[in-house]
């Protein structure tokens, strides 16, 4: 699907089919704090229509000059994104058009490269093959940079990685360290960095004689949330922006009970992924730096409540999380 540029109406932000009553927050940290304190501020109104006007950047001569010859001669950048994790990437009111921060980053990159944009929705488990095989040019789906992934992919950073533990409202749970998840039933995405952290914490707990974590895997974010609501889960461990968003949307149902660096115990970066050695990463990094410089990057992150995860500049293949 190509990006649309018509001016759209503003409607209250939706989570599934529930109207949002969320204060005027400017970052995931603000949303999390408001949900925890129960503050009731002026309702935030966000465009969720399929023909909303996206945040746009402009062509960057530097980025365009760095494009590898012959790779994108059709004039289109094809980008794999998810579709079920607001505010990162989710479906608009028509239940078809993908909106959110990750499609927005894709638009800024395409603009900087002077290309049209085509979004392709994919499950998390499919992005590596889609990117390696050339089915898509890049993946922008909250991918954390790791040294192991750098064997197969090149990266251009665009956000700091923070993870959060989501629980039912009033659960009384608090997660500050590994022992706090001992004996709990926790959902996590397969193949994600949060899975590695959770399994490391579980191993640490078992070595200390604590109860094991009951690790649960679900196909998508929506299934995990339904399991949490129904009481089949104690916690959902995932990207903090999505957890804080859900707690802000429905504070009567959810609360964020702990956060951790996405690279625990290291700092982690979220990045655009491209096939190793195809030459696209340097051009994408330049396009991102161009968006940072012209203000469109900051405007996009503010729209989706992610200003607390902003970076000052993009980096090609930044230090990744250590190998297992």
C-alpha positions as CSV (number, residue, x, y, z in Angstrom):
1,X,0.0,0.0,0.0
2,X,1.3,3.5,-0.8
3,X,1.2,6.4,1.6
4,X,-1.7,8.7,1.4
5,X,-1.4,12.5,1.8
6,X,-5.0,13.8,2.0
7,X,-5.9,15.7,5.2
8,X,-8.0,13.5,7.4
9,X,-10.5,14.0,10.2
10,X,-9.5,13.6,13.8
11,X,-11.2,11.0,15.9
12,X,-10.6,9.7,19.4
13,X,-7.8,7.1,19.4
14,X,-9.0,3.5,19.4
15,X,-7.7,0.3,20.9
16,X,-9.6,-2.5,19.2
17,X,-13.0,-0.9,19.3
18,X,-12.7,0.9,22.6
19,X,-12.5,4.7,22.6
20,X,-9.4,6.2,24.2
21,X,-9.6,8.6,27.0
22,X,-5.9,9.5,27.4
23,X,-4.3,12.6,28.7
24,X,-2.1,14.8,26.6
25,X,1.1,12.9,27.0
26,X,4.2,13.4,24.9
27,X,6.1,10.1,25.7
28,X,5.6,6.6,26.8
29,X,7.0,7.6,30.2
30,X,4.3,10.3,30.5
31,X,1.6,7.7,29.5
32,X,2.9,5.2,32.0
33,X,3.0,7.8,34.8
34,X,-0.5,9.0,34.1
35,X,-1.9,5.4,34.1
36,X,-0.1,4.7,37.4
37,X,-1.5,7.8,39.1
38,X,-4.9,7.7,37.6
39,X,-4.7,11.4,36.5
40,X,-7.5,12.6,34.2
41,X,-6.2,15.2,31.8
42,X,-7.5,16.7,28.6
43,X,-8.2,13.9,26.2
44,X,-5.7,13.3,23.5
45,X,-7.2,13.2,20.0
46,X,-5.3,11.2,17.4
47,X,-6.0,10.5,13.7
48,X,-6.8,6.8,13.2
49,X,-8.5,7.1,9.8
50,X,-7.0,5.2,6.8
51,X,-6.5,8.4,4.8
52,X,-4.7,10.4,7.5
53,X,-2.0,12.8,6.5
54,X,1.4,11.2,7.4
55,X,4.4,13.1,8.7
56,X,6.7,13.7,5.7
57,X,10.3,14.4,5.2
58,X,12.1,15.7,2.1
59,X,14.6,14.2,-0.3
60,X,18.2,14.1,0.9
61,X,20.8,14.6,-1.8
62,X,23.3,12.8,0.5
63,X,21.1,9.8,1.1
64,X,20.1,9.5,-2.6
65,X,23.8,9.6,-3.7
66,X,24.5,6.7,-1.3
67,X,21.8,4.4,-2.9
68,X,23.5,1.3,-4.5
69,X,23.1,1.4,-8.3
70,X,20.5,-1.0,-9.7
71,X,18.9,-2.0,-6.4
72,X,15.8,0.2,-6.3
73,X,15.4,1.1,-9.9
74,X,11.6,0.7,-9.7
75,X,11.5,3.8,-7.6
76,X,9.8,2.0,-4.7
77,X,11.0,1.1,-1.2
78,X,9.2,-2.0,0.1
79,X,9.1,-2.2,3.8
80,X,8.0,-5.0,6.1
81,X,6.0,-3.9,9.2
82,X,3.8,-5.5,11.8
83,X,0.1,-4.7,12.2
84,X,-1.0,-5.5,15.7
85,X,1.1,-3.5,18.2
86,X,-0.1,0.1,18.8
87,X,1.4,2.6,18.8
88,X,4.3,1.0,16.8
89,X,2.3,-0.4,14.0
90,X,-1.5,-1.2,13.9
91,X,-4.6,-1.1,11.7
92,X,-6.6,2.1,11.1
93,X,-10.3,2.4,11.3
94,X,-10.8,0.5,8.0
95,X,-9.1,-2.5,9.6
96,X,-6.8,-2.6,6.5
97,X,-4.5,0.4,6.4
98,X,-1.4,0.2,8.7
99,X,-0.5,3.2,10.7
100,X,1.8,4.0,13.7
101,X,5.4,4.9,14.4
102,X,7.0,2.2,12.4
103,X,5.1,2.9,9.1
104,X,5.9,6.6,9.9
105,X,9.6,5.9,10.1
106,X,9.3,4.0,6.8
107,X,7.7,7.1,5.2
108,X,10.5,9.3,6.4
109,X,13.1,6.9,5.0
110,X,11.4,6.6,1.7
111,X,11.0,10.4,1.5
112,X,14.7,10.9,2.3
113,X,15.6,8.5,-0.5
114,X,13.3,10.1,-3.0
115,X,11.3,6.9,-3.3
116,X,7.7,5.8,-3.2
117,X,6.7,3.6,-0.2
118,X,5.0,0.2,-0.2
119,X,4.2,-1.4,3.2
120,X,4.0,-5.1,3.6
121,X,2.6,-6.5,6.8
122,X,4.3,-9.6,8.2
123,X,4.4,-11.6,11.4
124,X,7.5,-11.1,13.6
125,X,8.7,-14.6,12.8
126,X,8.8,-13.9,9.1
127,X,10.8,-10.7,8.9
128,X,14.3,-12.3,8.7
129,X,13.5,-14.5,5.7
130,X,11.5,-11.7,4.0
131,X,14.5,-9.4,4.3
132,X,17.2,-11.9,3.4
133,X,15.3,-13.2,0.4
134,X,14.6,-9.8,-1.1
135,X,10.8,-10.1,-0.7
136,X,11.1,-6.8,1.0
137,X,13.9,-4.2,0.8
138,X,13.9,-3.4,4.6
139,X,12.2,-4.3,7.8
140,X,11.0,-1.7,10.3
141,X,9.4,-3.7,13.1
142,X,10.9,-2.8,16.4
143,X,14.0,-4.9,15.7
144,X,16.8,-4.7,18.3
145,X,20.4,-4.7,17.0
146,X,22.3,-7.8,18.2
147,X,25.8,-8.9,17.2
148,X,24.3,-12.2,16.1
149,X,21.8,-10.5,13.8
150,X,24.6,-8.4,12.3
151,X,26.0,-11.6,10.8
152,X,23.0,-11.5,8.4
153,X,21.7,-8.0,8.4
154,X,22.9,-4.4,8.4
155,X,21.2,-1.8,10.6
156,X,20.4,1.9,10.8
157,X,19.3,2.9,14.3
158,X,16.3,5.1,15.0
159,X,15.1,4.5,18.6
160,X,16.3,3.5,22.0
161,X,15.0,0.1,23.1
162,X,13.0,-0.1,26.4
163,X,10.9,-3.1,27.5
164,X,8.0,-3.2,30.0
165,X,6.0,-5.6,32.0
166,X,2.2,-5.2,31.6
167,X,-0.2,-6.6,34.2
168,X,-3.9,-6.4,35.0
169,X,-4.8,-3.3,36.9
170,X,-4.7,-3.7,40.6
171,X,-2.6,-6.9,40.4
172,X,-0.3,-5.7,43.2
173,X,2.7,-7.0,41.1
174,X,6.0,-5.1,40.7
175,X,8.9,-6.2,38.6
176,X,12.3,-4.7,39.5
177,X,14.5,-7.7,39.3
178,X,14.7,-11.4,38.2
179,X,13.2,-12.7,41.4
180,X,10.0,-10.7,40.8
181,X,9.0,-13.0,37.9
182,X,9.7,-16.3,39.8
183,X,6.6,-18.5,39.7
184,X,4.7,-16.1,37.4
185,X,3.1,-17.0,34.1
186,X,4.6,-14.6,31.5
187,X,3.9,-14.1,27.8
188,X,6.8,-13.1,25.5
189,X,7.4,-13.1,21.8
190,X,9.4,-16.0,20.4
191,X,12.8,-15.0,19.0
192,X,12.7,-11.5,20.6
193,X,15.3,-9.9,22.9
194,X,12.8,-9.9,25.7
195,X,12.6,-13.6,25.4
196,X,16.3,-13.9,25.9
197,X,16.1,-11.6,29.0
198,X,13.2,-13.6,30.5
199,X,14.9,-16.9,30.0
200,X,18.1,-15.5,31.5
201,X,16.2,-14.3,34.5
202,X,14.5,-17.7,34.8
203,X,17.8,-19.5,34.7
204,X,19.1,-17.1,37.4
205,X,16.0,-17.8,39.6
206,X,16.3,-21.6,39.2
207,X,20.0,-21.5,40.2
208,X,18.9,-19.6,43.3
209,X,16.2,-22.2,44.1
210,X,13.3,-20.0,43.2
211,X,10.2,-21.2,41.3
212,X,10.5,-21.3,37.5
213,X,8.8,-18.9,35.2
214,X,5.9,-20.4,33.2
215,X,6.8,-18.9,29.8
216,X,4.0,-18.6,27.3
217,X,4.2,-17.9,23.6
218,X,1.4,-16.3,21.5
219,X,1.3,-15.7,17.7
220,X,0.6,-11.9,18.1
221,X,0.2,-9.1,20.6
222,X,-3.6,-9.3,20.5
223,X,-3.7,-12.9,21.7
224,X,-1.3,-12.1,24.5
225,X,-3.5,-9.2,25.7
226,X,-6.6,-11.4,25.6
227,X,-4.8,-14.0,27.7
228,X,-3.8,-11.3,30.2
229,X,-7.3,-9.9,30.5
230,X,-8.7,-13.4,31.0
231,X,-6.3,-14.1,33.9
232,X,-4.4,-16.9,32.0
233,X,-1.3,-14.7,32.3
234,X,0.3,-12.7,35.2
235,X,2.4,-10.6,32.9
236,X,3.1,-9.7,29.3
237,X,6.7,-8.7,28.6
238,X,7.1,-6.6,25.5
239,X,8.1,-3.2,24.1
240,X,7.4,-0.6,26.7
241,X,5.7,1.8,24.3
242,X,3.0,-0.7,23.6
243,X,2.5,-1.6,27.3
244,X,2.3,2.1,28.3
245,X,-0.1,2.7,25.5
246,X,-2.4,0.0,26.6
247,X,-2.3,1.1,30.2
248,X,-3.0,4.7,29.1
249,X,-5.9,3.6,26.9
250,X,-7.5,1.4,29.5
251,X,-6.1,2.1,33.0
252,X,-9.0,0.3,34.5
253,X,-7.7,-2.9,32.8
254,X,-3.9,-2.6,32.7
255,X,-0.9,-1.2,34.4
256,X,2.8,-1.2,33.6
257,X,4.5,-2.7,36.7
258,X,8.2,-2.6,35.6
259,X,10.6,-1.5,32.9
260,X,14.0,-2.7,31.8
261,X,16.5,-1.8,29.1
262,X,15.9,-3.7,26.0
263,X,19.5,-4.8,26.1
264,X,19.6,-5.7,29.7
265,X,22.2,-5.5,31.2
266,X,23.4,-3.4,28.2
267,X,21.8,-0.5,26.4
268,X,20.0,-1.5,23.1
269,X,19.1,0.2,19.9
270,X,16.0,-0.3,17.6
271,X,17.0,-0.2,14.0
272,X,16.0,-0.5,10.3
273,X,17.1,-4.0,9.1
274,X,18.5,-4.6,5.6
275,X,20.1,-7.6,4.0
276,X,23.8,-7.9,4.8
277,X,26.1,-6.2,2.4
278,X,23.4,-4.9,-0.1
279,X,24.6,-1.3,0.4
280,X,21.3,0.2,1.6
281,X,22.1,0.8,5.2
282,X,24.4,3.8,4.7
283,X,21.7,5.5,2.6
284,X,19.0,4.8,5.1
285,X,21.2,6.1,7.9
286,X,21.6,9.3,6.0
287,X,17.9,9.6,5.3
288,X,17.2,9.2,9.0
289,X,19.7,11.8,10.0
290,X,18.1,14.1,7.4
291,X,14.7,13.6,9.1
292,X,16.2,14.2,12.5
293,X,17.7,17.5,11.2
294,X,14.6,18.8,9.6
295,X,12.3,18.0,12.5
296,X,10.1,15.4,10.9
297,X,11.5,12.7,13.1
298,X,10.7,14.5,16.3
299,X,7.2,15.3,15.0
300,X,6.6,11.7,14.2
301,X,7.7,10.4,17.6
302,X,5.6,13.0,19.4
303,X,2.6,11.9,17.4
304,X,2.9,8.4,18.8
305,X,4.1,9.2,22.3
306,X,7.7,8.0,21.8
307,X,9.8,11.1,22.4
308,X,11.4,9.5,25.5
309,X,13.0,6.9,23.1
310,X,14.4,9.5,20.5
311,X,18.0,9.4,19.4
312,X,20.2,12.4,18.4
313,X,21.6,10.7,15.3
314,X,21.3,7.5,13.4
315,X,24.2,5.0,13.3
316,X,25.0,2.3,10.8
317,X,25.6,-1.0,12.5
318,X,25.9,0.3,16.0
319,X,27.2,-2.0,18.8
320,X,24.7,-4.8,19.2
321,X,23.8,-6.9,22.1
322,X,26.4,-9.6,22.9
323,X,26.1,-13.1,21.4
324,X,24.6,-15.7,23.7
